[in-house]
Amino acid sequence: MKKIIFVILLSILFVAASNAQTNPTATPTPKTQAAKEGKPKKQIFRANKDQITQAQTMLKGKAMYNGEATGKLDPDTRTALKKYQSGNGLKATGTLNRATLEKMSIGLTDKQKEIPVSPNSYATKDDKTDKPKRMVFRATKEQVMQAQKMLKQKGMYSGEETGKLDDATRDGLKKFQEANGLKSTGTLNQVTLEKLGISLTDKQKENAKTDSQ
């Protein structure tokens, strides 16, 4: 009888040990718990519609943006932001990040204040965006034709009004520039056009304004 009881007890202990090893509800180890919880999610800074509207209004006042204050971060707004950032010691990302909002003195929300400024928001000495790219001035075909006509009237050019900046036209431009105290480049640049009384296009005026900032 004792032997039977002893065998039964051994069987019960064996079954209990087996269940403990295969039980899926066993207490997770610290590593398993950490894997489930994962790393804290990185917070992404996003400007709201009101802040974008304020930025667009400010950029418009600085002649860096000529669109409407829609509150949408469209390509024109991003281009204007890059100009502003380049001129204010910020990295020209075209995004309305915390550093840019603070530079513009636009208020942050309580949630935004919890997200620190990224060190990458500021321009560095090696940053190519420190200096805005200088636009190359190009005269249009119509402007070249007008210049050829005027040079012809002044006896400085004898060719046809082709609209092409050929050697004969360049020679005529050099004569005109020398006679008017301009640098003799032979190119139809902004100063020469203005001296000839030829109007600039809207794009040329915009580029000239950007270069002067």
ROSE-4610 file (N, C-alpha, C; in Angstrom, 1 decimal, always signed):
// ROSE-4610
residu = [M/M/M/K/K/K/K/K/K/I/I/I/I/I/I/F/F/F/V/V/V/I/I/I/L/L/L/L/L/L/S/S/S/I/I/I/L/L/L/F/F/F/V/V/V/A/A/A/A/A/A/S/S/S/N/N/N/A/A/A/Q/Q/Q/T/T/T/N/N/N/P/P/P/T/T/T/A/A/A/T/T/T/P/P/P/T/T/T/P/P/P/K/K/K/T/T/T/Q/Q/Q/A/A/A/A/A/A/K/K/K/E/E/E/G/G/G/K/K/K/P/P/P/K/K/K/K/K/K/Q/Q/Q/I/I/I/F/F/F/R/R/R/A/A/A/N/N/N/K/K/K/D/D/D/Q/Q/Q/I/I/I/T/T/T/Q/Q/Q/A/A/A/Q/Q/Q/T/T/T/M/M/M/L/L/L/K/K/K/G/G/G/K/K/K/A/A/A/M/M/M/Y/Y/Y/N/N/N/G/G/G/E/E/E/A/A/A/T/T/T/G/G/G/K/K/K/L/L/L/D/D/D/P/P/P/D/D/D/T/T/T/R/R/R/T/T/T/A/A/A/L/L/L/K/K/K/K/K/K/Y/Y/Y/Q/Q/Q/S/S/S/G/G/G/N/N/N/G/G/G/L/L/L/K/K/K/A/A/A/T/T/T/G/G/G/T/T/T/L/L/L/N/N/N/R/R/R/A/A/A/T/T/T/L/L/L/E/E/E/K/K/K/M/M/M/S/S/S/I/I/I/G/G/G/L/L/L/T/T/T/D/D/D/K/K/K/Q/Q/Q/K/K/K/E/E/E/I/I/I/P/P/P/V/V/V/S/S/S/P/P/P/N/N/N/S/S/S/Y/Y/Y/A/A/A/T/T/T/K/K/K/D/D/D/D/D/D/K/K/K/T/T/T/D/D/D/K/K/K/P/P/P/K/K/K/R/R/R/M/M/M/V/V/V/F/F/F/R/R/R/A/A/A/T/T/T/K/K/K/E/E/E/Q/Q/Q/V/V/V/M/M/M/Q/Q/Q/A/A/A/Q/Q/Q/K/K/K/M/M/M/L/L/L/K/K/K/Q/Q/Q/K/K/K/G/G/G/M/M/M/Y/Y/Y/S/S/S/G/G/G/E/E/E/E/E/E/T/T/T/G/G/G/K/K/K/L/L/L/D/D/D/D/D/D/A/A/A/T/T/T/R/R/R/D/D/D/G/G/G/L/L/L/K/K/K/K/K/K/F/F/F/Q/Q/Q/E/E/E/A/A/A/N/N/N/G/G/G/L/L/L/K/K/K/S/S/S/T/T/T/G/G/G/T/T/T/L/L/L/N/N/N/Q/Q/Q/V/V/V/T/T/T/L/L/L/E/E/E/K/K/K/L/L/L/G/G/G/I/I/I/S/S/S/L/L/L/T/T/T/D/D/D/K/K/K/Q/Q/Q/K/K/K/E/E/E/N/N/N/A/A/A/K/K/K/T/T/T/D/D/D/S/S/S/Q/Q/Q]
num = [1/1/1/2/2/2/3/3/3/4/4/4/5/5/5/6/6/6/7/7/7/8/8/8/9/9/9/10/10/10/11/11/11/12/12/12/13/13/13/14/14/14/15/15/15/16/16/16/17/17/17/18/18/18/19/19/19/20/20/20/21/21/21/22/22/22/23/23/23/24/24/24/25/25/25/26/26/26/27/27/27/28/28/28/29/29/29/30/30/30/31/31/31/32/32/32/33/33/33/34/34/34/35/35/35/36/36/36/37/37/37/38/38/38/39/39/39/40/40/40/41/41/41/42/42/42/43/43/43/44/44/44/45/45/45/46/46/46/47/47/47/48/48/48/49/49/49/50/50/50/51/51/51/52/52/52/53/53/53/54/54/54/55/55/55/56/56/56/57/57/57/58/58/58/59/59/59/60/60/60/61/61/61/62/62/62/63/63/63/64/64/64/65/65/65/66/66/66/67/67/67/68/68/68/69/69/69/70/70/70/71/71/71/72/72/72/73/73/73/74/74/74/75/75/75/76/76/76/77/77/77/78/78/78/79/79/79/80/80/80/81/81/81/82/82/82/83/83/83/84/84/84/85/85/85/86/86/86/87/87/87/88/88/88/89/89/89/90/90/90/91/91/91/92/92/92/93/93/93/94/94/94/95/95/95/96/96/96/97/97/97/98/98/98/99/99/99/100/100/100/101/101/101/102/102/102/103/103/103/104/104/104/105/105/105/106/106/106/107/107/107/108/108/108/109/109/109/110/110/110/111/111/111/112/112/112/113/113/113/114/114/114/115/115/115/116/116/116/117/117/117/118/118/118/119/119/119/120/120/120/121/121/121/122/122/122/123/123/123/124/124/124/125/125/125/126/126/126/127/127/127/128/128/128/129/129/129/130/130/130/131/131/131/132/132/132/133/133/133/134/134/134/135/135/135/136/136/136/137/137/137/138/138/138/139/139/139/140/140/140/141/141/141/142/142/142/143/143/143/144/144/144/145/145/145/146/146/146/147/147/147/148/148/148/149/149/149/150/150/150/151/151/151/152/152/152/153/153/153/154/154/154/155/155/155/156/156/156/157/157/157/158/158/158/159/159/159/160/160/160/161/161/161/162/162/162/163/163/163/164/164/164/165/165/165/166/166/166/167/167/167/168/168/168/169/169/169/170/170/170/171/171/171/172/172/172/173/173/173/174/174/174/175/175/175/176/176/176/177/177/177/178/178/178/179/179/179/180/180/180/181/181/181/182/182/182/183/183/183/184/184/184/185/185/185/186/186/186/187/187/187/188/188/188/189/189/189/190/190/190/191/191/191/192/192/192/193/193/193/194/194/194/195/195/195/196/196/196/197/197/197/198/198/198/199/199/199/200/200/200/201/201/201/202/202/202/203/203/203/204/204/204/205/205/205/206/206/206/207/207/207/208/208/208/209/209/209/210/210/210/211/211/211/212/212/212/213/213/213]
x = [+0.8/+0.0/+0.9/+1.9/+2.8/+3.5/+3.9/+4.5/+3.6/+2.3/+1.3/+1.2/+1.1/+1.0/+2.2/+3.4/+4.6/+4.7/+4.3/+4.3/+3.3/+2.1/+1.1/+1.7/+2.3/+2.9/+4.0/+4.8/+5.9/+5.3/+4.2/+3.5/+2.9/+2.3/+1.8/+2.9/+4.0/+5.1/+5.7/+5.8/+6.3/+5.4/+4.0/+3.1/+3.1/+3.2/+3.3/+4.5/+5.7/+6.9/+6.8/+6.2/+6.1/+5.2/+4.1/+3.2/+3.9/+4.7/+5.4/+6.3/+6.9/+7.9/+7.2/+6.0/+5.3/+4.2/+3.9/+2.8/+3.1/+2.3/+2.5/+2.2/+1.5/+1.2/+2.2/+3.4/+4.5/+4.9/+5.4/+5.8/+6.9/+6.7/+7.8/+9.0/+10.1/+11.4/+11.5/+12.5/+12.7/+12.9/+13.7/+14.0/+12.8/+11.9/+10.7/+9.8/+9.7/+8.9/+9.4/+10.7/+11.3/+11.0/+11.1/+10.8/+9.4/+8.5/+7.1/+6.8/+7.4/+7.2/+7.9/+9.0/+9.8/+10.3/+11.0/+11.6/+10.5/+10.7/+9.7/+9.7/+8.5/+8.3/+8.8/+9.5/+10.1/+9.0/+9.0/+8.0/+8.4/+7.4/+7.7/+7.1/+7.8/+7.3/+6.5/+5.3/+4.5/+3.9/+4.0/+3.4/+1.9/+1.0/-0.4/-0.8/-2.0/-2.5/-2.3/-2.7/-2.6/-1.1/-0.2/+1.2/+1.7/+1.3/+1.7/+1.2/-0.1/-0.7/+0.0/+0.4/+1.2/+2.6/+3.2/+4.5/+4.4/+3.3/+3.1/+2.9/+2.1/+1.9/+3.2/+4.0/+5.3/+6.2/+6.3/+7.2/+6.7/+5.4/+4.8/+5.2/+5.3/+5.7/+7.1/+7.9/+9.4/+9.7/+8.6/+8.7/+9.4/+9.3/+9.8/+8.8/+7.5/+6.4/+5.3/+4.8/+3.7/+2.4/+2.3/+1.0/+0.0/-1.0/-2.0/-1.7/-2.1/-1.9/-3.0/-2.7/-3.7/-3.6/-2.4/-2.2/-1.7/-1.4/-0.9/+0.6/+1.4/+2.8/+3.1/+2.8/+2.9/+4.3/+4.7/+6.1/+6.5/+5.6/+6.0/+6.4/+5.6/+5.9/+7.2/+7.5/+8.7/+9.9/+9.8/+10.9/+11.1/+10.0/+10.2/+10.8/+10.4/+11.0/+12.5/+12.9/+14.4/+15.1/+14.5/+15.2/+15.3/+14.2/+14.2/+15.3/+15.3/+16.2/+17.6/+17.9/+19.3/+19.8/+18.9/+19.3/+19.3/+18.9/+18.7/+19.5/+20.5/+21.4/+20.7/+19.7/+19.0/+19.3/+19.2/+19.4/+18.2/+18.5/+17.5/+16.8/+15.8/+15.1/+13.8/+13.2/+11.9/+10.8/+11.1/+10.1/+9.9/+8.7/+8.4/+8.6/+9.9/+10.3/+10.2/+10.6/+10.5/+11.4/+12.7/+13.7/+13.2/+12.6/+12.1/+10.9/+10.0/+8.9/+9.4/+10.3/+10.9/+11.6/+12.3/+13.0/+12.0/+10.8/+9.8/+8.9/+9.2/+8.4/+6.9/+6.7/+5.4/+5.2/+4.2/+3.9/+3.8/+4.3/+4.2/+3.0/+2.5/+1.5/+2.1/+1.4/+1.9/+2.6/+1.9/+2.5/+3.8/+3.9/+5.1/+6.3/+5.9/+7.0/+7.6/+7.0/+7.5/+8.6/+8.6/+9.5/+10.7/+11.9/+13.1/+13.5/+14.2/+14.7/+15.8/+15.7/+16.7/+18.0/+19.1/+20.4/+20.6/+20.0/+20.1/+19.3/+18.6/+17.8/+18.7/+19.9/+20.8/+21.9/+22.2/+23.2/+24.6/+25.5/+26.8/+27.8/+29.0/+30.0/+30.1/+30.0/+30.2/+28.9/+27.8/+26.5/+26.5/+26.1/+26.1/+24.9/+24.0/+22.8/+23.0/+24.3/+24.6/+24.4/+24.9/+24.7/+23.7/+22.7/+21.8/+22.4/+22.0/+22.6/+22.3/+23.3/+23.2/+22.6/+21.5/+20.8/+21.6/+21.7/+22.4/+21.4/+21.8/+20.9/+21.0/+19.8/+19.8/+18.7/+19.1/+18.2/+17.4/+16.1/+15.2/+15.5/+15.0/+15.1/+14.6/+13.4/+12.8/+13.7/+14.3/+15.2/+16.4/+17.0/+18.1/+17.7/+16.5/+16.1/+15.9/+15.4/+15.2/+16.6/+17.5/+18.9/+19.5/+19.4/+20.0/+19.4/+18.1/+17.4/+18.0/+18.1/+18.6/+20.1/+20.9/+22.3/+22.5/+21.6/+21.6/+21.3/+20.3/+20.0/+21.1/+22.0/+23.1/+24.4/+24.2/+25.4/+26.4/+26.0/+27.0/+26.8/+25.8/+25.5/+24.9/+25.3/+24.8/+24.1/+24.0/+23.3/+21.8/+21.2/+19.7/+19.3/+18.0/+17.4/+17.0/+18.0/+17.7/+17.3/+17.7/+17.4/+18.5/+19.5/+20.7/+21.8/+22.5/+23.6/+24.9/+25.0/+26.2/+27.4/+28.5/+29.7/+29.5/+28.7/+28.5/+27.7/+26.7/+25.9/+26.7/+27.6/+28.4/+29.4/+29.9/+30.8/+30.0/+28.8/+28.0/+27.7/+27.4/+27.1/+28.4/+29.5/+30.8/+31.0/+30.7/+30.8/+29.8/+28.6/+27.6/+28.0/+28.4/+28.8/+30.0/+31.0/+32.1/+31.7/+30.7/+30.3/+29.4/+28.9/+28.0/+28.6/+29.9/+30.5/+30.2/+29.9/+29.6/+30.7/+30.8/+31.9/+31.7/+32.7/+32.6/+32.7/+31.5/+31.4/+30.9/+30.2/+29.6/+28.4/+27.9/+26.7/+25.6/+24.4/+23.2/+22.7/+23.4/+23.1/+22.0/+21.6/+20.6/+20.9/+22.1/+22.5/+22.4/+22.9/+22.9/+21.4/+20.6/+19.2/+18.5/+18.8/+18.2/+18.8/+20.0/+20.7/+20.1/+19.7/+19.1/+17.6/+17.0/+15.6/+14.7/+15.3/+14.5/+14.0/+12.7/+12.1/+12.5/+12.6/+12.9/+11.7/+11.8/+10.6/+10.4/+9.2/+8.9/+9.9/+10.3/+11.2/+12.6/+13.0/+14.3/+14.3/+13.1/+13.0/+13.1/+12.4/+12.4/+13.8/+14.5/+15.9/+16.8/+16.6/+17.4/+17.1/+15.9/+15.5/+16.1/+16.1/+16.7/+18.2/+18.9/+20.3/+20.7/+19.8/+20.2/+19.9/+19.2/+18.9/+20.1]
y = [-1.2/+0.0/+1.3/+1.3/+2.4/+2.7/+1.5/+1.7/+2.3/+2.0/+2.5/+4.0/+4.4/+5.8/+6.6/+6.0/+6.6/+6.9/+5.9/+6.0/+7.1/+7.1/+8.1/+9.6/+9.7/+11.0/+11.4/+10.5/+10.7/+11.2/+10.5/+10.8/+12.2/+12.6/+13.9/+15.0/+14.8/+15.7/+15.9/+14.7/+14.7/+15.6/+15.3/+16.1/+17.6/+17.9/+19.3/+20.0/+19.3/+19.9/+20.1/+19.1/+19.3/+20.4/+20.6/+21.8/+23.1/+23.2/+24.4/+24.8/+23.8/+24.1/+24.6/+24.0/+24.3/+25.3/+25.8/+26.7/+28.1/+28.5/+29.8/+31.0/+30.8/+32.0/+32.2/+31.6/+31.8/+33.3/+33.7/+35.1/+35.5/+36.5/+36.9/+37.4/+37.1/+37.6/+39.1/+39.8/+41.2/+41.5/+40.6/+40.9/+40.8/+39.8/+39.7/+40.9/+41.3/+42.5/+43.7/+43.9/+45.1/+45.1/+43.8/+43.7/+44.1/+43.7/+44.0/+45.5/+46.1/+47.5/+48.4/+47.9/+48.6/+49.9/+50.6/+51.9/+53.0/+54.1/+55.2/+55.8/+56.0/+56.5/+58.0/+58.2/+59.6/+60.5/+61.7/+62.7/+63.5/+63.7/+64.5/+65.8/+66.9/+68.3/+68.6/+69.1/+69.5/+70.9/+71.8/+73.1/+73.0/+73.7/+73.7/+74.7/+74.6/+75.5/+77.0/+77.3/+78.7/+79.3/+78.4/+78.8/+79.0/+78.1/+78.2/+79.5/+79.8/+81.0/+82.2/+82.3/+83.4/+83.5/+82.3/+82.3/+82.8/+82.4/+82.9/+84.4/+84.9/+86.4/+87.1/+86.6/+87.2/+87.2/+86.0/+85.9/+86.8/+87.0/+87.9/+89.3/+89.7/+91.0/+91.3/+90.2/+90.3/+90.1/+90.0/+89.9/+88.5/+87.5/+86.2/+85.2/+85.6/+84.8/+85.6/+85.3/+86.1/+85.4/+84.2/+83.5/+84.0/+83.2/+83.5/+82.8/+83.3/+82.7/+81.6/+80.5/+79.4/+78.4/+78.5/+77.6/+76.2/+76.1/+74.8/+75.0/+74.0/+74.0/+73.5/+74.4/+74.0/+74.3/+73.9/+74.1/+75.6/+76.5/+78.0/+78.4/+77.9/+78.3/+77.7/+76.4/+75.8/+76.5/+77.0/+77.8/+79.1/+79.7/+81.0/+80.7/+79.6/+79.3/+79.0/+78.4/+78.2/+79.5/+80.5/+81.8/+82.4/+82.3/+82.9/+82.3/+80.9/+80.2/+80.4/+80.5/+80.8/+82.1/+83.1/+84.4/+84.7/+83.6/+83.8/+82.7/+82.2/+81.2/+79.8/+79.5/+78.2/+77.4/+76.1/+75.1/+75.2/+75.4/+75.6/+74.3/+73.9/+72.7/+72.9/+74.1/+74.3/+73.8/+73.4/+72.9/+74.0/+74.0/+75.0/+74.3/+74.1/+73.5/+74.4/+73.9/+74.7/+75.9/+75.7/+76.8/+77.9/+77.5/+78.6/+79.3/+78.6/+79.3/+80.3/+79.9/+80.7/+82.0/+81.7/+82.9/+83.9/+83.4/+84.2/+84.8/+84.4/+84.8/+84.4/+83.2/+82.6/+81.7/+81.9/+81.1/+79.6/+78.8/+77.3/+76.8/+75.7/+75.1/+74.4/+74.0/+73.3/+72.0/+71.3/+70.0/+70.2/+71.3/+71.5/+71.9/+72.6/+73.0/+71.8/+70.7/+69.4/+68.8/+69.2/+68.6/+69.5/+69.1/+70.0/+70.3/+71.5/+71.9/+70.9/+70.5/+69.6/+70.4/+69.9/+70.6/+70.8/+69.9/+70.0/+71.1/+71.9/+73.0/+74.2/+74.2/+75.4/+75.1/+76.1/+76.0/+75.9/+75.2/+75.1/+75.8/+75.9/+76.5/+75.7/+74.4/+73.5/+73.4/+73.9/+73.8/+74.6/+73.9/+74.5/+75.6/+75.4/+76.3/+77.6/+77.8/+79.0/+80.2/+80.1/+81.2/+80.8/+81.6/+81.3/+81.3/+80.4/+80.3/+81.6/+82.1/+83.3/+83.0/+83.7/+83.5/+84.1/+83.4/+83.9/+84.7/+85.9/+86.8/+86.5/+86.3/+86.0/+86.9/+87.6/+88.5/+87.6/+88.0/+87.2/+87.6/+86.8/+87.1/+88.4/+88.8/+90.1/+91.2/+91.1/+92.1/+92.3/+91.2/+91.2/+92.0/+91.7/+92.3/+93.8/+94.2/+95.6/+96.3/+95.6/+96.2/+96.3/+95.3/+95.4/+96.6/+96.8/+97.9/+99.3/+99.4/+100.7/+100.9/+99.8/+99.9/+100.3/+99.8/+100.1/+101.6/+102.1/+103.6/+104.4/+103.9/+104.7/+104.5/+103.7/+103.4/+102.5/+101.7/+100.8/+99.3/+99.1/+97.8/+97.9/+97.0/+97.1/+95.9/+94.9/+93.7/+93.7/+92.5/+92.4/+92.2/+92.4/+92.2/+90.8/+89.9/+88.5/+87.9/+88.7/+88.2/+87.3/+87.2/+86.3/+87.2/+86.8/+87.6/+87.1/+87.5/+87.0/+88.0/+87.7/+88.5/+90.0/+90.2/+91.6/+92.4/+91.7/+92.3/+92.6/+91.7/+91.8/+93.0/+93.2/+94.3/+95.6/+95.6/+96.8/+97.2/+96.1/+96.3/+96.9/+96.4/+96.9/+98.4/+98.8/+100.2/+101.0/+100.5/+101.2/+101.3/+100.2/+100.2/+101.1/+101.2/+102.1/+103.5/+103.8/+105.2/+105.6/+104.7/+105.1/+104.7/+104.6/+104.3/+103.0/+102.0/+100.7/+99.8/+98.7/+97.7/+97.1/+97.1/+96.6/+95.0/+94.4/+92.9/+92.3/+93.1/+92.6/+91.7/+91.7/+90.9/+91.9/+91.3/+92.2/+91.9/+92.5/+92.3/+93.3/+93.2/+94.0/+95.5/+95.9/+97.3/+97.9/+97.1/+97.5/+97.7/+96.7/+96.8/+98.1/+98.3/+99.5/+100.8/+100.8/+102.0/+102.2/+101.1/+101.2/+101.5/+101.5/+101.8/+100.6/+99.4/+98.2/+97.6/+97.3/+96.8/+95.4/+95.1/+93.7/+92.9/+91.6/+90.7/+90.6/+90.1/+89.9/+89.0/+87.9/+87.0/+87.6/+88.4/+89.1/+90.1/+90.8/+91.7/+90.9/+89.8/+89.0/+88.5/+88.0/+87.5/+88.7/+89.9/+91.0/+91.4/+91.2/+91.5/+90.5/+89.2/+88.2/+88.4/+88.7/+88.9/+90.1/+91.1/+92.3/+92.1/+91.0/+90.7/+90.1]
z = [+0.0/+0.0/+0.0/+0.8/+0.9/-0.5/-1.1/-2.4/-3.4/-3.4/-4.3/-4.1/-2.8/-2.5/-3.0/-2.8/-3.1/-4.7/-5.4/-6.9/-7.3/-6.7/-7.0/-6.8/-5.6/-5.3/-6.3/-6.7/-7.7/-9.0/-9.4/-10.7/-10.6/-9.5/-9.3/-9.5/-8.8/-8.8/-10.2/-11.0/-12.3/-13.3/-13.1/-14.0/-13.7/-12.4/-12.0/-12.5/-12.5/-13.0/-14.5/-15.3/-16.7/-17.1/-16.3/-16.6/-16.4/-15.3/-15.0/-16.2/-16.8/-17.9/-19.2/-19.5/-20.7/-20.6/-19.4/-19.1/-19.8/-20.8/-21.5/-20.7/-19.5/-18.7/-17.6/-17.8/-16.8/-16.8/-15.6/-15.4/-16.4/-17.2/-18.2/-17.5/-18.1/-17.6/-17.8/-17.1/-17.4/-18.8/-19.5/-21.0/-21.8/-21.5/-22.3/-22.1/-20.9/-20.5/-21.3/-21.3/-21.9/-23.4/-24.0/-25.5/-25.8/-24.9/-25.2/-25.1/-24.1/-23.9/-25.0/-25.4/-26.5/-26.0/-27.0/-26.7/-26.8/-26.0/-26.1/-27.5/-28.0/-29.4/-29.5/-30.6/-30.8/-31.2/-30.5/-30.8/-32.1/-33.0/-34.2/-34.1/-34.3/-34.2/-35.5/-35.3/-36.4/-36.1/-37.0/-36.9/-37.2/-36.5/-36.9/-37.9/-38.4/-39.5/-39.1/-37.9/-37.5/-37.5/-37.1/-37.1/-38.5/-39.4/-40.8/-41.4/-41.1/-41.6/-41.1/-39.9/-39.3/-40.0/-40.3/-41.0/-42.4/-43.1/-44.5/-44.5/-43.5/-43.5/-43.2/-42.3/-42.0/-43.2/-43.9/-45.1/-46.2/-46.3/-47.3/-47.1/-45.8/-45.4/-45.7/-45.7/-46.0/-47.5/-48.3/-49.8/-50.1/-49.3/-49.6/-50.1/-49.9/-50.3/-50.9/-52.1/-52.7/-52.9/-52.1/-52.2/-51.1/-51.0/-50.0/-48.6/-47.5/-46.2/-46.0/-46.6/-46.6/-45.4/-44.7/-43.6/-44.1/-45.4/-45.9/-46.2/-45.9/-46.1/-47.5/-48.5/-49.9/-50.4/-51.6/-52.2/-52.1/-52.4/-52.4/-51.0/-50.0/-48.6/-48.2/-48.6/-48.2/-48.8/-50.1/-50.7/-49.9/-49.6/-48.8/-47.4/-46.8/-45.5/-45.6/-46.7/-46.9/-47.0/-47.7/-47.8/-46.5/-45.7/-44.4/-43.5/-43.5/-42.6/-43.0/-44.3/-44.8/-44.3/-44.2/-43.7/-42.2/-41.5/-40.0/-39.2/-39.8/-39.1/-38.8/-39.6/-39.4/-40.6/-40.5/-41.6/-42.5/-43.8/-44.8/-45.1/-44.3/-44.4/-45.1/-45.1/-45.7/-44.8/-43.6/-42.7/-41.6/-41.0/-40.0/-38.6/-38.3/-37.0/-35.9/-34.7/-33.5/-33.5/-34.0/-34.0/-34.9/-36.1/-37.0/-36.4/-35.8/-35.1/-34.1/-33.3/-32.2/-32.8/-33.9/-34.6/-35.1/-35.5/-36.1/-35.0/-33.7/-32.6/-32.6/-33.2/-33.3/-32.1/-31.3/-30.1/-30.3/-29.4/-29.4/-28.6/-28.9/-28.1/-26.9/-25.9/-24.7/-25.1/-26.0/-26.5/-27.2/-28.0/-28.8/-27.9/-26.8/-25.8/-25.2/-25.1/-24.5/-25.4/-26.7/-27.7/-27.8/-27.5/-27.5/-28.9/-29.0/-30.4/-30.8/-32.1/-32.6/-33.0/-32.5/-32.8/-34.3/-35.1/-36.6/-37.2/-36.4/-36.9/-37.2/-36.8/-36.9/-38.0/-38.7/-39.8/-39.2/-39.9/-39.5/-40.5/-40.1/-41.1/-42.3/-42.2/-43.4/-44.1/-43.6/-44.3/-45.6/-46.6/-48.0/-48.0/-47.1/-47.2/-46.4/-45.9/-45.2/-46.1/-47.3/-48.3/-49.4/-49.6/-50.6/-52.0/-52.9/-54.2/-55.0/-55.6/-56.4/-57.8/-58.1/-59.4/-60.5/-61.6/-62.8/-63.6/-63.9/-64.7/-66.2/-66.8/-68.2/-68.9/-70.0/-70.7/-71.6/-71.9/-72.7/-74.2/-75.1/-76.5/-76.9/-76.3/-76.7/-76.2/-75.0/-74.5/-75.3/-75.8/-76.7/-78.0/-78.5/-79.8/-79.5/-78.4/-78.1/-78.0/-77.4/-77.2/-78.6/-79.4/-80.8/-81.6/-81.4/-82.1/-81.6/-80.3/-79.7/-80.0/-80.0/-80.4/-81.9/-82.7/-84.1/-84.3/-83.6/-83.6/-83.2/-82.3/-81.8/-82.6/-83.7/-84.6/-83.9/-83.0/-82.3/-82.7/-83.6/-84.1/-85.4/-86.4/-87.7/-88.2/-87.3/-87.7/-87.7/-87.7/-87.7/-86.2/-86.0/-84.7/-84.6/-84.3/-84.2/-82.9/-81.8/-80.5/-79.9/-80.7/-80.3/-79.9/-78.8/-78.2/-78.9/-80.2/-81.0/-80.8/-81.5/-81.3/-81.6/-82.7/-83.2/-82.1/-81.5/-80.5/-79.2/-78.9/-77.7/-77.9/-79.1/-79.4/-79.3/-79.7/-79.6/-78.2/-77.4/-76.0/-75.2/-75.6/-75.0/-75.2/-76.5/-76.9/-76.0/-75.9/-75.1/-73.6/-73.1/-71.7/-71.4/-72.3/-72.1/-72.2/-73.1/-73.3/-72.1/-71.3/-70.2/-68.8/-68.7/-67.5/-66.8/-67.6/-67.1/-67.4/-66.6/-66.8/-68.2/-69.0/-70.4/-70.4/-70.2/-70.2/-71.5/-72.3/-73.5/-73.3/-72.0/-71.7/-71.4/-71.6/-71.4/-70.0/-69.0/-67.6/-67.2/-65.9/-65.4/-65.5/-65.1/-65.1/-66.6/-67.5/-68.9/-69.4/-69.1/-69.5/-68.9/-67.7/-67.0/-67.7/-68.0/-68.7/-70.1/-70.7/-72.0/-72.0/-70.7/-70.5/-70.9/-70.8/-71.2/-69.9/-69.8/-68.6/-68.3/-67.0/-66.5/-66.4/-66.5/-66.3/-64.8/-64.4/-63.0/-62.3/-63.0/-62.4/-62.2/-63.2/-63.0/-61.8/-61.7/-60.5/-59.2/-59.2/-57.9/-57.6/-58.6/-58.4/-57.9/-58.5/-58.1/-56.6/-56.2/-54.8/-53.9/-54.3/-53.5/-53.3/-54.4/-54.3/-53.4/-53.3/-52.5/-51.0/-50.7/-49.2/-48.5]
